[in-house]
Amino acid sequence: MNLRPLASPASGPAADAERGAPPTPAGRVRQAVAFVLHGPGRMAWPGFLGVVLMVFGGFGSGALRRQDPLLDTVFLSWLRYGHGKILSGALVYVGLVLMFYSWVRIGRAVRAGGFTPAQLGGLAVAWAVPMLFSVPLFSRDAYSYLAQGALLRDGFDPYAVGPAVNPGPLLDNVSTVWTTTTAPYGPAFILIARGVTMITGDNVVTGTMALRLVMLPGLALLLWAIPRMARNLGGSPAIAMWVAVLNPLVLVHLIGGVHNELLMVALLTAGIVAVLERKHLLGIAVISLAVTVKATAGAALPFMVWIWMRHRRDDDRARGTVSPHWFREFVRTAVPSVLVFAAVFATATVAAGIGVGWMTALSGANKIINWLSLPTATAQLYTVATSWFTGVGLAPALEIARLIGEAALVVIVVLIVARFRHSVHEAMHGVLYSMVAVVVLSPATLPWYYTWPLAVASGLVVSGRAMSAVAAFSVFTMIIFRPDGSIGMYQWYHVLLAAGCAAVAAVALHREDPLRLRRFLKGDGGAPDTPARPRAAVAPRAAAGDGDG
């Protein structure tokens, strides 16, 4: 792949860098312009066009308000009906394909060392900006967030009652399945949602925009944390940015879909970075704050204790002293960790003034039925295969399968915590495997849940094969849902289309023309595809904290 230099080494920003002088503001601007117009940044232009198409198509096929006079005002109401809606949906999917096309091309260049983490962060921001003006995409959760915040604003306990007790424009746009469901989110996020509704009132449009803006610092925190986490783990910061930030699965769902995972994942990765850099109590406090946004961040906390213990043992080894018995070491690290978690959790709970009822409300996700959840998929397969002679319906099969799944999840997580504790890298793999187990074995799973393990995995992905797996999985998981948040995974042609796109993405990460379209278009056999150069060697793993157990 021919990546042209940004400037001549004889003059300009490159020369300043060679002399050790920081580039001037004007030099930075020239460098950025050269990067996006003449350098490797050109690869992001199809993706940017795709984002614009998705934003426009979303006005007709996204998660729209039930009554949307704004579209009438700007003469776009035709996008919601008939051929207009079909066109809108097509625009969203074309835009999504363009985003993935750019993302995979950039991935090939990342393997070849063609991008820095800062450049990838800039591209992610450029793709994110148009999404700030879109309707919610692939999910209606933003309306539930606003309705739950309005409950607390108006004197109700969102952990005791659902949005149905508080009629108004916000309730009108909540998905029917969630109108009577209590809030499953932590007190910190409920406080954020209340603050937004106190400012925007019951205005759905400004409320949705404000929610995006309030959660946008999560993107900035991810841009800071992801490359630092990769460096601390001996991985590739550029690959980590490609996996966990520039990934359309992340950007479209967390920013386009307005999901609180953006805050939770950002706090989680920032806390992990603090622990890896030996700011243990600070890191545990930050991860505890992530738990007060969404409970699943708590899966990382036991492994932070193991990392702290590993650091203590490494320090003892460096000083030439004998480490205390492992149980004593465990008490010395676990007790302050629990105290910090309790302090953060109690502070957020007292500030919200609504108790801990959200822990029981987590079971409300049982209303979601799709085969991304292994217990749900098992129950559905069993029902299809045996209902004609057993008479067992889906509801009892779901209940049994989900109970088995929850029991298996507890056992698996306990085993992972016990097994992956002997080194820093083992502990980080433990966080990843625990997150995957939670997503797969939970009673219900949605595509954006996979942003949790993707963020953790980003610091551990170093091979082309792993990048291909991420590409295929991201494409498939993104395409099987529809722009309005409905499920497309029960239509065979939709699943086959998603699987085909995923396969092409996996191959395209290593070959520029996986479908050999150039040969077809030229009609002369064309030149054989040139595989991407292998990426530059990854820096060796950091010695600190990587003990042999």
C-alpha positions in Angstrom: 0.0 0.0 0.0 1.5 3.3 -1.0 1.4 5.7 1.9 2.8 9.1 0.9 4.6 11.1 3.5 2.9 14.1 5.0 5.7 16.6 4.3 9.2 16.8 3.0 11.8 16.1 5.7 13.6 19.2 4.6 11.0 21.6 5.8 7.7 21.9 7.5 6.4 19.9 10.5 8.6 16.9 9.8 11.7 19.1 9.8 10.5 20.6 13.1 10.1 17.2 14.5 13.6 16.2 13.4 15.0 19.2 15.1 13.1 18.4 18.3 10.9 21.5 18.0 7.2 21.0 18.6 5.1 21.9 15.6 3.4 25.3 15.6 -0.4 25.5 15.5 -0.2 26.5 11.8 2.1 23.5 11.3 -0.4 21.2 12.9 -3.1 22.5 10.7 -1.0 21.9 7.6 -0.1 18.5 8.8 -3.8 17.6 9.4 -4.8 18.9 6.0 -2.1 17.0 4.2 -3.0 13.8 6.2 -6.7 13.9 5.1 -6.2 15.1 1.6 -3.0 13.5 0.4 -1.9 11.0 3.1 -3.5 7.8 4.5 -6.3 9.8 6.0 -7.9 9.7 2.5 -9.0 6.2 3.4 -11.5 7.6 5.8 -13.5 9.6 3.3 -15.8 6.8 2.1 -16.6 6.2 5.8 -17.3 9.8 6.4 -19.7 9.8 3.4 -21.2 6.7 4.9 -21.9 8.4 8.2 -23.6 11.3 6.4 -25.8 8.9 4.5 -26.7 7.1 7.7 -27.6 10.3 9.4 -29.9 11.3 6.5 -31.4 7.9 6.1 -32.0 7.7 9.8 -34.6 10.5 9.5 -36.8 8.0 7.8 -35.8 4.6 9.1 -34.1 5.3 12.5 -35.6 5.1 16.0 -38.0 8.0 15.3 -40.4 9.7 17.6 -44.0 8.4 17.4 -45.1 11.9 16.3 -42.4 13.9 14.5 -43.6 17.3 13.4 -40.0 18.4 12.8 -39.9 16.2 9.7 -43.1 17.9 8.4 -41.5 21.3 9.0 -38.5 20.5 6.8 -40.6 18.6 4.3 -39.0 15.3 5.0 -42.0 13.4 6.3 -42.1 11.4 3.1 -39.0 9.5 4.3 -41.1 7.7 6.9 -43.6 6.0 4.5 -43.7 3.7 1.5 -40.8 4.1 -1.0 -39.3 6.9 1.1 -38.9 4.5 4.1 -37.3 1.9 1.8 -34.9 4.5 0.4 -34.1 5.6 3.9 -33.3 2.1 5.1 -31.1 1.6 2.0 -29.2 4.7 2.7 -28.5 3.6 6.3 -27.1 0.2 5.1 -25.1 1.7 2.2 -23.6 4.1 4.7 -22.8 1.3 7.1 -21.1 -0.7 4.3 -19.0 2.4 3.4 -18.0 2.8 7.0 -16.9 -0.8 7.2 -15.1 -0.5 3.9 -13.1 2.4 5.1 -12.5 0.7 8.5 -11.1 -2.5 7.0 -8.9 -0.5 4.6 -7.5 1.4 7.5 -7.1 -1.8 9.4 -4.8 -3.1 6.6 -2.7 0.1 6.8 -2.6 -0.2 10.6 -1.1 -3.6 10.3 1.5 -2.1 8.0 2.3 0.7 10.5 0.6 3.4 8.4 -1.3 5.2 11.2 -0.6 6.6 14.6 -3.1 6.3 17.5 -3.6 10.1 17.4 -4.4 9.9 13.7 -6.9 7.1 14.3 -8.4 9.1 17.2 -8.9 12.1 14.9 -10.6 10.0 12.3 -12.9 8.6 15.0 -13.9 12.1 16.0 -14.5 13.1 12.4 -16.8 10.1 12.0 -18.6 10.8 15.3 -19.4 14.5 14.7 -22.2 14.0 12.1 -23.8 11.4 14.4 -24.4 14.1 16.9 -27.2 15.4 14.7 -28.9 12.1 13.9 -32.0 10.5 15.4 -31.1 7.5 17.6 -29.9 4.7 15.4 -30.5 0.9 15.9 -32.1 1.4 19.3 -34.8 3.4 21.2 -33.0 3.2 24.5 -32.4 7.0 24.6 -36.1 7.6 25.1 -36.1 5.1 28.0 -33.1 7.0 29.6 -35.0 10.3 29.3 -38.2 8.8 30.7 -36.4 7.3 33.7 -34.6 10.5 34.4 -38.0 12.3 34.3 -39.3 9.9 36.9 -36.6 11.0 39.4 -37.1 14.6 38.4 -40.9 14.4 39.1 -40.6 12.7 42.4 -40.9 9.0 41.5 -38.5 6.2 42.2 -37.3 4.8 38.9 -36.2 1.6 40.7 -39.8 1.0 42.0 -42.0 2.1 39.0 -41.7 2.2 35.3 -42.2 5.3 33.0 -45.9 4.4 32.5 -46.7 6.2 35.8 -45.5 9.5 34.3 -47.5 10.2 31.1 -46.1 12.7 28.6 -44.1 13.1 25.4 -41.2 11.1 26.9 -43.4 8.1 27.7 -45.0 8.2 24.3 -41.6 7.3 22.7 -40.5 4.6 25.0 -40.6 1.1 23.6 -43.8 -0.6 24.7 -41.8 -3.5 26.4 -40.1 -1.0 28.7 -43.0 1.3 29.8 -43.6 -0.7 32.9 -40.0 -1.8 33.5 -38.0 -0.3 36.4 -34.6 1.2 35.6 -31.7 -1.3 35.5 -29.0 1.4 35.5 -26.8 2.7 38.3 -27.5 5.8 40.4 -24.8 7.9 38.7 -26.5 7.5 35.3 -30.0 8.1 36.7 -28.7 11.3 38.1 -27.3 12.3 34.7 -30.6 11.5 33.0 -32.4 13.5 35.6 -30.1 16.5 35.1 -30.7 16.3 31.3 -34.5 16.3 31.7 -34.3 19.2 34.2 -32.7 21.3 31.5 -34.5 20.1 28.4 -37.9 19.3 30.0 -40.1 16.9 28.0 -38.6 17.9 24.7 -37.5 14.7 23.1 -35.2 16.2 20.4 -33.2 18.4 22.7 -33.2 15.8 25.4 -31.6 13.2 23.0 -29.1 15.8 21.8 -28.2 16.7 25.4 -27.8 13.0 26.3 -25.3 12.6 23.5 -23.3 15.7 24.6 -23.3 14.6 28.2 -21.9 11.2 27.3 -19.5 12.6 24.7 -16.7 13.0 27.3 -16.7 9.2 27.4 -15.3 9.2 23.8 -12.5 11.6 24.9 -11.7 9.3 27.8 -11.6 6.3 25.5 -9.2 8.2 23.1 -6.9 8.6 26.1 -7.3 5.3 27.8 -7.3 2.7 25.0 -3.7 3.4 23.6 -2.3 3.7 27.2 -3.9 0.3 28.1 -2.3 -1.3 25.0 1.1 0.1 25.8 0.9 -1.1 29.4 0.1 -4.6 28.1 2.8 -4.7 25.4 0.2 -4.5 22.6 -0.2 -2.1 19.7 -1.9 1.2 20.5 -2.9 1.7 16.9 -4.5 -1.7 16.6 -6.3 -1.1 20.0 -7.7 2.2 18.6 -8.8 0.5 15.5 -10.6 -2.3 17.5 -12.2 -0.3 20.3 -12.7 3.3 19.0 -12.8 3.6 15.2 -14.8 0.4 15.0 -18.3 1.2 13.4 -19.9 -1.2 15.9 -18.6 1.1 18.7 -19.2 4.5 17.1 -22.7 3.8 15.6 -24.1 2.0 18.6 -22.6 4.2 21.4 -22.9 7.6 19.7 -25.5 7.0 17.0 -27.5 4.8 19.3 -27.0 7.1 22.4 -26.0 4.2 24.8 -24.7 4.7 28.3 -22.1 2.0 27.5 -20.0 5.0 26.2 -19.6 6.2 29.8 -19.3 2.8 31.4 -16.7 1.5 29.0 -14.7 4.7 29.1 -14.6 4.7 32.9 -13.8 1.0 32.9 -10.8 1.3 30.6 -9.5 4.4 32.4 -9.7 2.6 35.7 -7.8 -0.4 34.2 -5.1 2.0 33.0 -4.7 3.5 36.4 -4.3 0.1 38.0 -1.8 -1.0 35.4 0.2 2.1 36.1 0.1 1.3 39.8 -2.4 3.9 40.9 -4.4 1.0 42.3 -6.9 2.7 44.6 -7.6 5.4 42.0 -8.2 2.8 39.4 -10.6 0.8 41.6 -12.5 4.0 42.4 -12.9 4.8 38.7 -14.1 1.3 37.9 -16.5 1.5 40.9 -17.8 4.7 39.3 -18.4 2.7 36.1 -20.4 0.2 38.1 -22.7 3.1 39.2 -23.4 3.7 35.5 -23.9 0.0 34.6 -23.3 -3.0 36.9 -21.4 -5.2 34.4 -18.2 -3.1 34.9 -18.0 -4.9 38.2 -16.7 -8.0 36.5 -13.3 -6.3 36.3 -12.9 -5.6 40.0 -11.6 -9.0 41.2 -8.9 -9.0 38.6 -7.7 -5.5 39.7 -7.0 -7.0 43.1 -4.9 -9.8 41.4 -3.0 -7.2 39.5 -2.3 -5.2 42.7 -1.1 -8.3 44.4 1.1 -9.1 41.4 2.6 -5.6 41.6 3.3 -6.1 45.4 5.1 -9.3 44.7 7.1 -7.8 41.9 8.2 -5.0 44.3 9.2 -7.5 47.0 11.2 -9.4 44.4 12.9 -6.2 43.2 13.8 -5.3 46.8 15.0 -8.9 47.5 12.5 -9.5 50.2 10.2 -12.4 50.8 6.6 -11.9 49.9 4.0 -12.7 52.7 1.7 -15.6 52.4 -0.8 -15.1 49.5 -3.8 -14.9 51.8 -2.2 -12.2 53.8 -1.3 -10.3 50.6 -4.9 -10.8 49.4 -6.3 -9.3 52.6 -3.9 -6.3 52.3 -5.2 -5.6 48.8 -8.8 -6.8 48.9 -9.9 -4.9 52.1 -8.9 -1.4 50.8 -10.4 -2.3 47.4 -13.7 -3.2 49.0 -13.7 -0.1 51.1 -13.1 2.2 48.1 -15.8 0.4 46.1 -18.3 0.8 49.0 -17.4 4.5 49.4 -18.0 5.3 45.7 -21.1 3.2 45.5 -22.6 4.6 48.7 -21.9 8.2 47.6 -23.6 7.8 44.3 -26.6 6.0 45.9 -27.0 8.7 48.6 -26.7 11.4 46.0 -29.5 9.8 44.0 -31.6 9.2 47.1 -33.3 6.1 45.6 -31.7 3.1 47.2 -30.3 0.0 45.4 -33.5 -1.3 43.7 -31.7 -1.2 40.4 -29.9 -4.4 41.3 -33.2 -6.3 41.2 -34.3 -4.4 38.1 -31.5 -6.0 36.1 -33.9 -9.0 35.6 -36.0 -6.7 33.4 -33.8 -7.6 30.5 -35.5 -11.0 30.4 -38.1 -9.4 28.2 -35.6 -9.3 25.3 -35.6 -12.4 23.2 -33.0 -13.0 20.5 -30.4 -15.7 19.8 -27.4 -13.5 20.7 -28.0 -14.9 24.1 -26.9 -18.6 24.3 -29.6 -19.6 26.8 -32.3 -17.9 24.7 -31.0 -19.5 21.5 -30.9 -22.9 23.2 -34.5 -22.5 24.3 -35.6 -21.4 20.9 -33.9 -24.3 19.2 -35.3 -26.8 21.7 -38.8 -25.4 21.1 -38.5 -25.6 17.3 -37.1 -29.1 17.4 -39.4 -30.7 20.0 -42.6 -28.7 20.5 -44.5 -30.7 17.9 -44.3 -33.9 20.1 -43.6 -32.6 23.6 -46.0 -29.7 23.7 -43.5 -27.5 25.6 -43.8 -23.9 24.6 -41.1 -21.2 24.4 -41.9 -19.6 27.8 -41.1 -22.6 30.1 -38.1 -23.5 27.9 -36.8 -20.0 28.2 -37.2 -20.1 32.0 -35.3 -23.3 32.4 -32.5 -22.4 29.9 -32.0 -19.0 31.5 -31.8 -20.5 35.0 -29.2 -23.0 33.7 -27.3 -20.1 32.0 -27.3 -18.0 35.1 -26.0 -20.9 37.2 -23.3 -21.7 34.6 -22.3 -18.0 34.5 -21.7 -17.9 38.2 -19.6 -21.1 38.1 -17.6 -20.0 35.1 -16.8 -16.5 36.5 -15.7 -18.0 39.8 -13.4 -20.4 37.9 -12.0 -17.6 35.7 -11.3 -15.5 38.8 -9.5 -18.4 40.5 -7.6 -19.4 37.4 -6.4 -16.1 35.9 -4.5 -14.5 38.8 -0.9 -15.3 38.4 0.3 -12.4 36.2 -0.9 -9.1 34.9 -1.6 -10.5 31.4 -3.5 -13.5 32.9 -5.7 -11.1 34.9 -6.5 -9.0 31.8 -7.4 -12.2 30.0 -9.6 -13.0 32.9 -11.4 -9.7 32.6 -12.0 -10.4 28.9 -13.2 -13.9 29.4 -15.5 -12.8 32.3 -17.0 -10.1 30.1 -17.6 -12.5 27.2 -19.2 -15.0 29.6 -21.5 -12.3 31.0 -22.6 -11.2 27.5 -23.1 -14.7 26.1 -24.7 -16.4 29.1 -27.0 -13.5 30.2 -30.7 -14.0 29.7 -30.6 -11.3 27.0 -27.9 -9.8 24.9 -27.9 -6.9 22.5 -25.2 -5.9 19.9 -23.8 -3.0 21.9 -23.1 -5.2 24.9 -20.1 -6.5 22.9 -18.4 -3.2 23.2 -17.5 -4.2 26.8 -15.3 -7.1 25.9 -14.1 -5.4 22.7 -12.6 -2.5 24.8 -10.7 -5.0 27.0 -9.6 -7.1 24.1 -8.2 -4.2 22.2 -5.1 -4.1 24.3 -4.5 -7.9 23.7 -5.2 -8.1 20.0 -1.8 -8.1 18.2 -2.2 -10.7 15.3 -3.8 -10.4 11.9 -5.9 -13.4 12.6 -7.3 -11.7 15.7 -8.0 -8.5 13.8 -9.9 -10.6 11.1 -12.0 -12.2 13.8 -12.9 -8.7 15.2 -13.7 -7.4 11.7 -16.0 -10.4 10.9 -17.7 -10.3 14.2 -18.3 -6.5 14.2 -19.7 -6.5 10.7 -22.1 -9.5 11.4 -23.3 -8.1 14.8 -23.9 -4.7 13.3 -25.9 -5.7 10.3 -28.3 -8.2 11.9 -30.2 -5.3 13.6 -32.4 -2.8 11.8 -31.9 1.0 12.0 -35.1 1.4 14.0 -33.9 -1.0 16.6 -35.9 -4.0 15.5 -34.4 -7.5 15.1 -33.5 -8.8 11.7 -31.9 -12.1 12.8 -35.0 -14.2 12.3 -35.1 -13.7 8.5 -32.7 -16.1 6.8 -31.8 -13.8 4.0 -30.8 -11.1 6.5 -28.6 -13.5 8.4 -27.0 -14.8 5.2 -26.3 -11.2 4.0 -24.7 -10.3 7.3 -22.6 -13.5 7.3 -21.5 -12.9 3.7 -20.5 -9.3 4.5 -18.6 -10.6 7.6 -16.7 -13.1 5.6 -15.7 -10.5 3.0 -14.5 -8.1 5.8 -12.4 -10.9 7.3 -10.6 -11.6 4.0 -10.4 -8.0 3.0 -8.2 -7.3 6.1 -5.5 -9.3 4.3 -6.3 -8.8 0.6 -7.2 -5.5 -1.1 -9.7 -7.0 -3.5 -11.3 -10.1 -1.8 -14.0 -10.5 -4.4 -11.5 -10.0 -7.3 -13.7 -7.3 -8.7 -10.7 -5.7 -10.5 -10.2 -8.8 -12.6 -13.9 -8.8 -13.5 -13.9 -5.0 -14.3 -10.7 -5.0 -16.3 -11.5 -8.2 -18.1 -7.9 -9.1 -18.5 -7.2 -11.2 -15.5 -5.7 -8.3 -13.7 -2.6 -8.5 -11.4 -2.8 -10.7 -8.4 -3.8 -9.1 -5.2 -1.0 -8.1 -3.0 -1.5 -9.0 0.6 -1.1 -6.3 3.2 2.5 -6.0 4.6 2.7 -7.4 8.1 2.5 -4.7 10.7 5.6 -3.5 12.5 6.8 -5.7 15.3 4.9 -5.0 18.5 6.9 -3.7 21.4 7.8 -6.4 23.9 5.4 -6.8 26.8 6.0 -4.5 29.7 8.1 -6.2 32.3 6.3 -4.5 35.2 3.6 -6.7 36.5 4.1 -9.6 34.1 5.4 -12.1 36.6 5.6 -15.8 36.1 3.3 -16.6 38.9 
